């Protein structure tokens, strides 16, 4: 699978899936729009590796969200490290 990375500054929305077991996509960040700050390397999806699957590497991003969008209030931002498969975009 070829995955084209989202460029820094791209607005993306997180997926809303609620998979069984552990996921690196925090529940509080699901379905929220944020901005890609940078590509933080390419790594296999941790969710799949935890299940023992041999999966290809994909882009990993630092994505910035407004706290108000995540929690309903707050003037600060929150940065979350997310894999390409956790994102839909551009938003």
C-alpha positions, 0 to 999 in steps of 0.5 A: 500500500502506498500512502501519501503523507499529509503535508504540515498545515493540512487540516485533517479529521480523525476517524470515529471507529471504535475498534475492539481492544487498544488503539492509539487514537484517543477516544476524546480525539475521535471525529475531531478536526486538527492540523498536521504539524509535522510528519514524525516518521514512518512506522507500522500501525501500533494497533495492528502490531499489538495484535501480532500482525506484520503490517507495512510502515505508514506516516505518523503525524503530530496533529494539533487540536484546539482544547475547546474542540476536544473537551468543550473548553480551554484556550490551549492546544493539545498535540496527539501523535497519530498514524495515517490510518487514524485520519481522514483528510483533508478536512 
